[in-house]
Amino acid sequence: MHSVSKTYALTGARVGWLVTPPGVDEVLGKIQEATTSCVNTPAQHAALDALTGPQDSVRDAREVYRERLRASCALLDERGIAYLPPTGAFYLWVDVSHASRGDVAGWAERFLIEKGVAVAPGSAFGDGGEGWIRICAASPWEALRRGLSALPAPSRPS
């Protein structure tokens, strides 16, 4: 499964594809027909141009995101904030359970209002995400640094 959303910064295009073993395509085709149809023409042209055009921007963006993730992880380590090391995307999964106290969605909303920093509450991704937030490292570094610096660090034993 792949799409042009993140790799080519075409999140609004909603163009993707799926490669399946023989026979699975028939079942998935029926599901797709009932749920998704008619990718608009401009999105199809944008996806085609992205896939067949120069790929330098993909490499450059990957390096920028890799550096932002490295710097973000270093900042979180310095502040003693737990996170899961990213393994493929430009998102950080950060533990704020020490601050959210069982309501990470409510905490994320207050964090936005009080600190002006938007994060995705982990509970939006399922029950296992309670106490965690997702942070996008594709943001400009200064905004990312400011947001990470605003996160509450856990109390350290004295």
N, C-alpha and C positions, 0 to 999 in steps of 0.2 A: 504494500500500500504506500502510495506517495502522493504528494501534491506540490503545487507551485507556491503554496501559501507562504511558508517561512523561508525556504531556500532562495526564492526570487522576490521576496517582499511583495507578494500579490495576495495578501490575506483576503481581500474582498472578491477576488476572482472566483473562488470556490471551484477550482479545477483540480481534479486528481484522477488517479487510476489505481487499479488493483490487478495484480497478476495472481492467478489461481491454478491449482492442479486441474487437469481435465475433469470435467463433470461438475465441478463446484460452480463454474461460471453460469451454468443454467439456473441453478437455485438462486445465486446472488443476483443474477439478471432480473429475476422476477421481483425480488425485494427492491432492487434499485429502481425498477420501473414504477413501483408504487410509491416511492419516497422521494425520488430526485429526478428531475427532468430538465431538459432544455437549457444547458449552459449557454449563456448569451454569447453572441458573436464576438464582441470586443474582448471578452474574457478568453475565448478560444484563441484569438489572434495573439493576445498578450502571452498566453501560456506557450504557444508555438514559438514566438519570438524568443521567449526566455529560454526554452529548451534547446533551440537551434542556434542561438546567438553566442557571442563571446561569454566565457565563463569566468573571466577575471574578477568580476564583482562578487561572485559567490566565494571565491578563494579569499578575497580581501575582507569580506564581511565575516567569514569564519575566523580569520585571524583576529579581527577586532573583538568579536564576541569571546573568543578564547582568552584574550588578554583581560577583558572586563570580568570574566568569570574568575580568572586567577586573582586579580586584584580584589574582587568581592570576597572570595574565600579567605584571602589574607586578612581583610578587614574584619570579617566575622570571627576568624580565629583569634585575632588580637583582642576582640571584645568579649570572647568567651561565649559566643552564641553558637549553638549546635545547628548543623545543617547536613543535608545529604549531598555529597560531592556530585556535581552534574556529570553525566556520562554520555551525553549525546545532544542535548538541546541547549538553548541559551536561557534556561530557567534555573533558579535556585529554589530549593525546597528547604525552608528555614523553620526551626522549632521555636515557637513563641508561647508554648504551653505554660511557661512560668508567668506570663503576663495575661494570657487570654482566659485562663481559668474555666475551661470547658465551653466557651462560646467564642470561637475564633472569628465567626462571621460578624458578631457584634463588636468584637475588638477591632477588626479590620475597618469597620465603618467609623468607629471612634478615632482610630489612627488617621484615617483620611481627613476627618473633620478637624481634629486637633493639630495634626502635624503636616497636613497637606500632602501626604504620601499614600498613593494607591497601591495596594497589594491584593492578590487573590486569596481569599480564605481557603485553606485546604479542605474544609468541609464541603465546598462546592464540587470537589472531586470524589466525594464518598465519605462514609463514616470514618474510615481510617485516616482521613486528612485532618480530623479535629486536632487543634493545637498547632497546626503547621500553616505556613503561608507560602505562596508561590510568588517569586519575584522575577521579573523579566530583565535579563541582563542585556537586552538589545537597546535599552534606554541609553541616552548619552551618559558618559562616565560621571560627569559632575552631578547630574540628577540621581544617578544610582548611588554614588558615594553619600550624597546628602540623605537619601532615603535609608540606606543601611546604617548610617550614623544615628538616625533617629530611632532605630529599633531599641527597645529596652533590653539591656543585658541582664542575664540572671544574676541573682545575688551570689557573691563569692564567699565561701566560708572564711571566717576570720582566724 
